[in-house]
Amino acid sequence: MNVTLDRETTTPRTPPAPLRLSLTPDDATAGRLDGAWWPRSHDLLTELPSLAKELDNRWGRVTRVTLNPAHWPSIPPRIPVAGHVVHAGWFQQEQDPNEIMVRSYAPGRLDLLVVPPHTGPTEAANLMATAADPANTLTASDLLATRPTEHIVRGTN
């Protein structure tokens, strides 16, 4: 069998965008949060695999995440990630709407601020640094409430 490729219509795959993640240093005791994650959209199926893959390498295989559905239009119960499945759930009333809780086979959990995708780069960097600071005592929502709104870029991912 002969196969012919039309190079004019075949588009090369673009490399995945780098993960935007900031974690509390390994040798520090975490503050209220263990860091921050800045996804590019509110599509959990698209965004979670890169986060889970990175955390698999650093912390142990991610097995479960929980989120508040306030900012996620769809939370599928199982999300394929790098050869395994991450179970997803939600707690609408009990969980901070701006946080993701990540569990792995390792003991413990990570509580990460979810920086809204439309946040401008300077403000996102400040939020991520503050969330990863072991001295931080603010919740995810309290941390977002302290940001100046003029740094938010509307309508971009």
Secondary structure, 3 states (H helix, E strand, C coil): CCCCCCCCCCCCCCCCCCCCEEECCCCCCCCCCCEEECCCCCCHHHHHHHHHHHHHHHHCCEEEEEECHHHCCCCCCEEEECCEEEEEEECCCCCCCCEEEEEECCCCEEEEEECCCCECHHHHHHHHHHHHCCCCCCCHHHHHHCCCHHHECCCCC
